[in-house]
Amino acid sequence: MRMSRYRPWTWAVAVLAAVASLAAAVLVPRDRGADRLVAVAAAAAGVEDDGADCAVSSGSPAANSKLPDPFTRMNGTRITSTSDWRCRRAEIRELAERSVYGQKPAKPGSVTGTVSRTGITVNVSDQGRSASFSATVDLPSGTGPFPAVVVLGGLGADTATIKASGAAVVSFDPTTVGREGTPRSNKQGAFYSIYGASSSTGLLMAWSWGVSRIIDVIEQSGGGILRADATGVTGCSRYGKGAFVAGAFDQRIALTMPIESGSGGTNIFRGVPGESGAQPLSSAYSEQPWLGDAFGSYTGNPAGLPVDTHQIVAMVAPRGLLVMENPHIEWLGARSGSVAALGGAEVYKALGAGSNISYWSDVQDGTHCAVRPEWRTPLQQSIGKFLRQTGSAPGVFRVAPSKSGSLSQWRDWTTPTLTDGGTSGGTTTGGTTTGGTTTGGTTTGGTTTGGTTTGGTTTGGSTGGTGDSCTAAHRIVNSWSGGYQGEVTVRNTSTTALGGWSVGMTLASGQTLSQVWNGQNTGTSGTVTIRNTAWNGSVAPGAGATFGFVVSGGSAAPANLTCAGS
């Protein structure tokens, strides 16, 4: 059965629905100055794949024993701006599907289900076929709504620390979606019930699809129990492979945490044959149908692959990524994993998000999939930063000396300095292009409409302001008794590009502007002005830019929004 990604009307509807959802921006410091920030990609807009509209050629790069250049397009030109990464990422995605994992279909025609305090049900229908599966939910203490970490397979994840960090644990058995122990010609599970038992898509991508459908249901649930804008994924061993693929292929996942994923996981394919004791690629391919059928052509010739896993790491950028590895078990090939992380980190750095990737293999206990004290702090920090928007990302590389790989040995390319700008369609948010529609309800001349209150948390309401060349639409992302988190989308309504913009608004008496990202403020109370930063001032006609802020001293929305472009 043919699986078609390109359904223009489906993609458009999905984007419009997603950007009107409850999803909120997750923001992290940029490396190029503490005052510069970058939005965690597309999780802000609730878009599974923000490059689905990018045109990707059918060609492939020439064979190369070195790691492919993540910055060079398939036409041979190198990207020059942060916004170019959106469609370059789409090229990598397409090549990875063709040669490594198999295709991840576009969002199904129908996804429904339920979210309760103890479980999630998922019902999927597409192309005349249907399937169902479920997951269990274990909530932390508190009132919620909570961020969630989807734990694949229940093996090796530190669920106690996840819950103690304020996130729910969603336990998902991925074999209900893609069953192990089946021949490639007769794959089983919910994914293959819909897309065919002879599908060339491997189990890892099927598991990734299952995680995406769980997120669909969380998005539809209203946000009373689980937050739709704060999902992580983790797993160990084979399930670490699945977590890695899930995070790479769904940009709504704000935090990806593969553990001891080995060959077929984060390890660079080109490095595995030369790493003593590492599981051979042929073994990883044949042990289970984890990898797509097409990968069989490359098990003896990884240099022929058009991609490698450093680029899959890069597909996660600039979202949160914590890679955890075990150097004590040769079979896991941690040296090749370190090279993948170092190579992918070059893309993070180029996007100004170098602190958003962490890698840790320097551990004492060699037991496979053990819960390790060394990982507890970076796990807590990652959940805090990327799922709860508090504190700082760990931003650490702790590589075991015995398994320290050399990126210089594997690359013949350099990391460019990307400009903050360029146009590749949609809305540019902190250097990342995501979608292209005003979020969060309806803007009607400064009147708040379209907001919903769930479990004491107000989300989705919006106000608006208009100027000669731009509009400013505000929404409350989250609120509490002593304040709220807001977001403003500036949209260029003129026929020429804006070189800069400023938004004026009036805070209620007693309120204080305590934090701003993707903008620079003048004033903290009363009438305040937010101007663009150096990297998001250029806005093409019809496109937009978004900034976020936190107000303390009450939950009243700002009034008298104005927008001025230059």
N, C-alpha and C positions, 0 to 999 in steps of 0.2 A: 504494500500500500504506500502510495507516494505521500510524503510529508512536505507540505509547502510552507516555507517561512513567509513568503512575500504575499500577503493579503493586504493591499493598501488600505481598504476600508476598515478591516479588522484592526490594523495597526493604529490608524487614526482614532478610531473609537476608543481603543485601549489607552492611548496617550491622553485623550481628553478626559476619560474617566479617571485615569490615574492622577492627573494633576489637580483634579478637583477632590481628591481623596483627603484623608486625614494626615497624610505623610508630612513629616516636618524635616527641615534641614538639620543635618548633623554636621557640625563644623569643627575644623581642626586647624591648628596653627600651620602656617606655611614656613618653609625654611628660609625664604628670602626676606625675612624681617618679621618681628613679632607682631607687627600691626597688620600683616597681610594674612588673609585666611582663604581657605579653599573649601568649597562645599563637598561633602562626601557624595560621590557621583550618584546621580539619578535616584538614590534613595530619597532625596529631597522631593522628587517629583513622582515617586512611586512607579517608575518605569522599569520593567524587567530587562529591556534591551533598548537603550536609547539610540543605537545605531542601526535599527532595523530598516530605516529608510535609505541607508548609505548604499550606493552602487558599488558592488564588488565584482571584479573581473573573474573570469574562470581560470586564469593562468596560475602558475606556481613559481616561486623563486627557484633558481638553479640549486642543485645539490651543493652542500657546503659542509665540510667537517667541523667548521666553527659554528658557534651559535648564530642564528639569523639575527640581523639587525632589527630590533623592534621599532626603530624610528624610520625605516625606509619602506615606502609604499610599494605595492606590487608593480607600479609603473616605473620604479627605479628612483623616484624623487624622495627626498627626506622631508618629514614634517618640520615646520618652522615655528608653529604657535601651539599653545596649549589646546586651543579649540580644534586643531587638526587631529588631535588624538582620538576624538570620537569616531571618525570614519576609519582611521588607521586601526583602532581596536576592532572595528567591525570586520576588517580584512583578516586580522588574526583569528577572530572567532570563526570565520568561514573556513579558513585553512585548517584550523584545529578540528572542526567538525568533519571535514572531508577526509582527513588523514589519520586522526587519532581517536576521536570519541564517537563519531556518528552524529547525525543531525538531531538537534533539539527542535521539535516542532514549534510553530507559533502558538500563542496562547489558544487553548481549545475553545470551541464554540460556546461551551457552557461549563462553568465551574460553580458549584454550589456546595454548601456544607454548614456546619455549626461549630461554634467555639463555646465551650463551657469551662468551668473552673477545673475540670478533670480531664477533658479530652477535646479533640478536634475530629470531625468527620469531613471527608472530602468526596464529592460526587462529580465525575467528569464525563462529559459527552462531547464527541467530536466525530465528524465525518460518519455519522450514523451508528457509532459504537459507544458504549458506556462502560465505566468501571468505577469502583469505589475503594477507598482505603481510609485508614484512620491513624491517629497519633494520640498519645496521652499527654496530659499537662500536669505539671507539678509547680505550684505557685510559691513564691517566697512570702515571707511575712510582709504585712502592709495592706494597703487598700487598693493599690493599682490605679489605673491600668499599668501593666508591666511590660518592659521589653522582654523578648524571648530569645532563647538560644535553642535551635533545633539540634538535637543530639542524634546522630545517625548510629543505629546499632547498639547503643548503650555500652560501648566498650571504651574504656580509657579516659572518658571525660570526667573532669573534676566537678561533678554536679553540685557538691556541697558548696564549693567556692562560687559557682555560678549563682546559686540561690542566695548565698550570703552577700553577693554583690548587687542584689536587687533585681535579678532577671529570672524569669520563669524558665523551666526546663521542659521543652517539648520533645518527648521521646518518640522517635520515628523509626520503625523497622523498615528499611528501604527494600528488603527482599519481598515485601508485599507488592512492590511496584516493579521490581526487576529481580526475579528469583535466581539464586545461584544453583549450580548443579544441573543446568540445562544445556543442551547442545546449541551452538550458534544458529542452527537451522530451525530451532523450535524453542525460542526464548519465551518465558512465561512471566506473568505478573500483570498488574493493572496497566502499565505502559503498553505492553505488547498485546493486551486484549483490545486496545484501541488501534494501535499502529501496526499490528501484524507480528506474528511469531517469527517471521523470517526477516524482520527489520534488521538493517545493518547497524543500527544504533546499539552501542554497548551498555552494560548495566550502569556504569558510572553516570552516563548522561541520563539514563532512565531515572536513576535516583535523584539526580539534579532536577529533573522535571517534576518529580514528586515533591521535593522541597518547594519548588515554585508554586505548585498548586496549593500547598498548605498556606503559603503566604497570601495567595489569592483569597482564600477563605478568611484569613485573619483580617485582610483589608475590608472584606464585606461585612465583618461582624459588628462594626460600629465602634470599636475601640474601648468597650467597657471593661474588658478583661485583659486583652493583650494589645499592645500598641502596634499599629501597622507600619510605623516608620522606624522601628528599632528591632530588627531581627538579626541574629547571628547564627552561625552554623559551625558545628564541630563534629569530630569523629576520629577514631584511631584505627590504624592499620588499613584494611580495605575500606573501612568507613571514613578514614582520613582521606583516602583518594576521592571518595564520593563527596565529602565536605569541600575539598579543594575545587572540584569541578562545579559544585553547586554555587559556591561563592563567585567563581569566575564568570559563570553564565547567567547570573541574575543580579542586576545592579541594585535591586531593592535590599539586598543583604548588606548590612552596614559593617559587619565584622565576620571575617572568615578565619577559622582556627583549625587547620589540619594538623593531626598528630601522627608521627611515625608512619607516614603514608608510603614510603618506599618506592620501588619501581612501579611505574604506572600512576604514581602520585606526583609529588613535587620534584622528584629527581630528574635532572636533565637526561633525556634519552641518549644523547650523544656521549655522556660520561659513564653510563652504566657498564658498557662492555669493558672499559678499562679500569673499573673499580673492583679490586679483589674481593670476592665473596658476595658481591651484590647480586640480588636476584636478576637473572638474565631477562632481557626483554621477551624472548621467546617463552619463558616460563610465566612471566606476568600476563602474557597474551593468552596462553593456553590453560593456566590454572582455573580461571573462570572467564566467562565472556565479559569481563569488566570493560575492556577497551573495544572500540568499534571494529567491525570486521575488516575495514580498510587498513588498520594498523598492522595486520599480518604481513603485508608487503614490505614492512620496514623493520621487522624485528632483527634481521641480519644486516641491515643497512640504514641505521638511524641518520647517517649524514644525508640521506635522500629526503628526509622529512622536511616539509616546507616551514615547519614551526618547531619550537622546543618549549620546555616547560617554563623557562624564564619569561616567555611571552604570555603564558597562561597566568603566571604570577602578575604580570603587568596588566592583564585584563581586569584584575581586582582593583587596580589603582584608579583613583586615589583613596578608595575606601580602606577601612581598617583590615590589616592582615597580621596574624600572629602564627608563625610556623614553628612547631615544636617537633624536635627530632631526637632520636636515640642513637648515640655514636657507638654503643657497646655491641650491637648486633650487626654483624657484617652484611647480612642479607638485606638490611634496610638501606644500605648505600647512602649514608648521611653526607658523605663528601659531595656527591652529585647533587644532593638536596641543597647544600650550602651554596653551590654555584648558581643554582636556579634562583635562590633568594637574592643573591648579590646582583645577578643580572636583572631581575625584575625591579630591584631597588633603584636601578638607574632610571627607570621610567618614573617611579615615584619621585625621585629627586628632580627630574626634568619638569614634572608637573607641579613642583613646589610643595610636595607632600611627603618628604623623606622620612618624617617622624611617624608616618602612618603604617609603616611596615616594621615588624620586629621578627627576629629569628633567634631561637634558643636551642642549642644542642649540647651545651656544657652541663651535663647532669651526672650525678653519681650512681644512681640506681640503674642497672642495665635491664631490668625486667620489662618485657614488652607490654606497652599500654598501662604502665603503672601511673598512679596519681602522684605527681612529683612536687615536692615543696619548692623547688627552684622556679617552677612555672606559676606558682600561686600569685605572686605579686604582679607580674606582667599580665596575667589573666584578669585580675581585679582591675588593673589600670585600663586595660583594653575595653572591658565591659563598661567601666565608668565613662571613658571618653566617647566611645562610638555608639553605645546603646543608651547611656543615661546623660550624656553631654555634661559630664563633670570631670574635673581634673585634667591630667595630661596623658597622652599616649606614652607607652613605655619607650618607643623609638630606640630599641636596643638590638644589637647583634652580638650574641654570646655564642661563639662557635667553638666547639670542642677542638682543642689543638690536634687531636689525633684524626679528625675528620674535617680539616679546614681546606676547602677548595680554593683554587685561584681563578678568579674571573678573567684575568689578563691572559691566561693560557687558552681561554675558550672564545675570546672575541677578537674580531679585527675591525671593530667599529668604535666610534667615540660617542659620548653622550652630548647632544646639542644643548645649547641654551635656547629654550623656547620662549618666544615673545608671548605676552599676555594679550591675546587678541586673535584676529582672524575670524572668518565666518564659515561655518559649515552647516548652517541650518539650525533652527530651533532657538532656544533661549540659552544664552550664556550665563552660567551661574558660577562665579568664583573660578573661571577658567575652564569649566566643564559644561559642554553643551547638553542640555536636557530638555527635550520636548518642545514646548513653545506656546503655552496657554496660561493665562492668569489663573492662579490657584485659589482654592478655598472659598467657594460660594459665589455670590453675585455682587458686583459693585454698582451701587446706585446712588451717585452723587453724595457720598459721605454717610449714607445710611447703612447700618449693619444688617446684612441679610444672610440667610443660608447657613448660619451656624447651628451646631447641635451640641447639647450638653449631655455627656455620658458619664455616669458615675462621679459627678462632681467636677469633671474636667471639661472646660469649654474648648472646643476645637472647630475650626472650619469657618467661623464667622469672618466677614470682611467689610472694610470700608474703603472708600476710594477718593481720589482727588485728580483733577485734570489741569493741564497746562496747555500752552500753545503747541508744544511739540511732543508731549509725553503725558502718560497717565500714571498714577500711583495707586495700586490696589493693596490694601492691608488685610491681613487675616491674623487671628489669634491662634497660634499653634497649640499652646498649652497654657492653662491658668491655674492659679492656686490662691489661697486666701490673701497672701501678701504681695501678689504680682502676677506677671504673665510673660510668656515668650511670644513675640510677634514677628511677623515677616511681611515685607513690602516688596511687591514686584513692580518695577518701573518698565513701562512699555513705550517704545518709540512709535508715535502715531503720525510722524511726519514722513515725507518722501525722501529725506536724506539722512545719512548716518549721524548719530549724536557723537560729539567728541567728549561729552561729559554730561552729568545730570545732578540735580539736587532735589531733595524732597523736604518740604516743611510740614510740621505737624505740631499740634498742641497737646501736651500731656495734662491730665486732670490735676487739680490742686492736691499737693502732697505726694505726687508721683515723682520718681527719679529714674532717669535713664542710666542703668548700671552697667550695661554691656552692649557693644555693637560689633558686628562682623560683616565683612564685605561692604563696609561703608565707613566714613569718617564723620563724626558728629561735632557740631558746634552747639554748645549748651547741653545741660542735662536735666532741666526742668522747665516748665512753662512751654514757651515756643522754642522748638529745637529744629535744627537743620541737619540732614544727613546727606553728604556728598559722596560721589563715587570714589573708589580707590584707584590706584594707578592702573590696575589690570582689568577693571570692569566698566570703565567709562565709555568705551566705544561700543555703541549699540546700533546695529543695522536697522533699517526701516522694518517695522513689524515685529522685531525681536525685542528681547527684554533682558533685564538684569535684576537680581534679587539680593536684598540685604536682610539681615535678621538682627534682633535686639531683645534685651530683657529689661523690663520695667519693674521696679519695686514700689510698694506703697499703694497697692490697690489694683483691681483688675479691669478698670474702665478703659475702653479702647481709645486710642488717640483721636482727636478731632481736627477738623480744618486741614486736611491733607492737601498739599499743593505739589505740583511737579514742574520743574523747569529744566529744559535741555539747552545745551550749548554746542 
